[in-house]
Amino acid sequence: MVVISLLVIVWFGGSVIGMTTAAKSGETTLVPILLGQLFAVFGIIGTCVALSDKASGWWVGVIVAVAGFITAGYGIVIHFGSKSAAQAAMDSIPTAAGIGMAAVAGFILTITGIQNNKLKQACIREVMATCVEHNVRMSNGHALICPVYEVRNGDGEPVRYCKNVYSRMGNPEVDEQRSIFIDGEHTDRYVDPVADKVNRRFESFVWISVLTGGIVLTVVSLIVMGA
């Protein structure tokens, strides 16, 4: 493990030094190659770790890895390809960016939709829960809240539920009671109809906006290229 850690440090440090040297020497086309392979490797590692832990956010690593491969591929074409190929790659950057935006947004909307449907199908037992405390995390000067619910089990003993999702919207006040849906097995997985609805609407708005922007950018760039 120590040897692997040292190799990773050397590889990462060498990549950063290589990008800095390439930029200073005018070989700027080497920068996307080195940067892309960094993102690709970290994305693959992140995906493997998430899958081994059965985490639901594995798709983030996939997006990072794909972005890394595309970035490195562009750098390879621009640096090692012919002048015509390099020019074509440069001219197609707006189109590729638009397609990438639309593809990422569509992928995220699809994955999150599937995950939400699976959660609803698994959590069908309705219980009355009381918010007993707020876990708070600061982000850009704003407090993000993760509510901790307490539910009485069949023996009358309190069981706490917290799914480690931090948000500024739809959170209950401390001592507020809400009806939530649980699966009876996991204390980190439940459906809060009020908070989940608000957050899903906000996330959908953001990613639909990105999807629309990507489509518009793609269409406009294709029109400009064909003009």
N, C-alpha and C positions, 0 to 999 in steps of 0.2 A: 504493500500500500504506500509506503514511503517513497519507493522508487517511482511509482505511478504519479504520485503527487509532484515529485521533482520534475518529471517529464512534462507534466501539464504546465507547471510554472515556467519551465524553459520554453515550451512551445508558445504559450501565451505572450511571454516577454519578448520572444523572438519575433512574433507576429506584430506586436506593437512597435518594436524598434524598426522592423522592416517597413511598416507603413510610414513611420516618421521619416526614415531615410529616403524612401521613394518619393515622398512629397517634396522634400527639400532638394532632391536631385532633379526634379522635373519629371520623373517617371510616375506621373499621377495615375496612369492606367493600372499600375500594380496595386494601388490602394484598394479598389473594389474586390480584387482577387483575394487579398489577405483578409480584408474585413468580412467578405462573404464566407470564407472558410471558417472564421471564428464563429459567426452566427450559426452556420450549419452544424458545427460540432457541438456547440452549446445547446442548440435546439434538439439534436439527437439525444444528448445526455439527459436533458430535461424531460423529454418524452419517455425515455426508458425508465427514469426514476418515478415519474408519475404513474406509468403503467404497472410498475412493480408494487407501488403503494396503493394501486387501484384508485387513484385520485381522478376526479372528474375533469380536471383542467389539463389533461394530457394534450389537448388540441393546441394549446398555446405553444408548446414545444414544436409541434408539427409546423405551425405557421412560421416560427422563427427559423427552423431548418430550411424550409422551402424558400423563404426570403433570402437566406444565406446562399443557397445553391444558385438562385437566379442572379444575385448580385455578383457572385464569383464567375458565373457563366458569361455575363456581360463583360466583365473585366477581361476574361480570357479572349473573347471575340475581338474586343477593341485593341488589346495589346498584341496578340499573336496573329490575328486575322489580316486579310488583305485590306487595302485602303477602302475599297468599295464595301466590304463587309463591316468594317469599323464604322464607316459613315452611316450605313443602313442601321446598325445597332444604335448609334447615337440618335438618329432621326426617329427611331421607334420607341425611345424612352417614354414620351408622354403616353403613347398607346399602351405600352406594357404597364406603366404605372396605373392607368385607368382600369385595365383588365385585372391587375393585381388587387386594387382596392375593391372592385366589385366581387372578385372571387373570395377574398378574405371575409368581407362582410356577409356574403351569401353563405359561406361555410360556417361562420360563427352563428348566424341566425338559425341555420339548420341544426347544428349540434346542440345549441342551448334549447331549442324547441324540443328536440328528442329527449334531452335530459330532464326537462321540466315535465314532459308527459310521463316519463318513467317514474319520476318522483311522485306525481299525483296518483299513479296506479299503485304504487307501493304504500303510500301513506293514506289509508282510508279510515282509520280509527279516529273519530272526533273526540277531543277531550277539552276541558276547560283549563286553561293555563294562566298562571299569574306571573307577570314580569317582576322578578325579585331584584334584579340589578342590571346595570349597563356596563359592558366592557367597552372601553373607549380607546380609540386609536386616532392620533392626530395626522392629518394629511393637508399640506399646504395651508396650515393655520386653521383648518376646520376640523371639528370633532366628528369622527365617524363612529357610529354606535352599533354594537352587536348585542341585542337583548338576550338575557338569560331567563328562560321560563322555568317555572316549577310546577310539576304535575303530581298529584297524589296517585300512587299505584293501587292495585287491588287490596293491598294490606294496609293502606292508609299512610304509607311512608312517602316522603317527598323525593321526587326524581327530577333532576335538573336537565334541561334541554338547551343546547346552544350549538348552532351550526357554523359558527365562526365566519359569518357573512356580515361585513361592516357596511353601513349605509347611513345617509343623512335623511332618508325619506321613509315614511310609513312606520317608524319605530314607535312602540308603545311606551307610555310613561311607566316609571317604577310603581308597582302595586296595581297597575292596570291589568284587568283580566281580558283574555281573548280566547276565542275558539280556534284551536289549531288541530292539524291532522298528523298523526304519528303512525309508524309501522309496528310499534310495540317491541322493537329490537334495538334500534340505534338511537342514541340520545343526541347525535349530531346530524340527524336528518329528520326534517318535518316540513310541513306546509303551513305557512302563515298567510292565509288568504289576503289579508289587508296589506301587509308589507310586500309580499311577493308580487302582488298585482301592480303596485306602484313602481317597484323596481324593474319589473319586466317591461312595463310600458316605456320607462325611460331608456332602458337598454335597447329596446326595439327601435325607438325613435333615433337613437344615435347610429345604430348599424344600418338602418334603412336609409338614413341620410348619407352615410358613407357609400352604400351600395348605389344610390342614385347619383352621387357625385362621381363615382367611378365610371358608371355608364355614360354620363354626360361627357366626361373627359375623354373617354374612348371614342365616342362618336365625333366629337369636335376635332380630335387629333387626326382621325381618319379622313375627315373632310378636308382639313388643312393639308395633309400629306397628298391627297388626291387632287388638290387644286393646282 
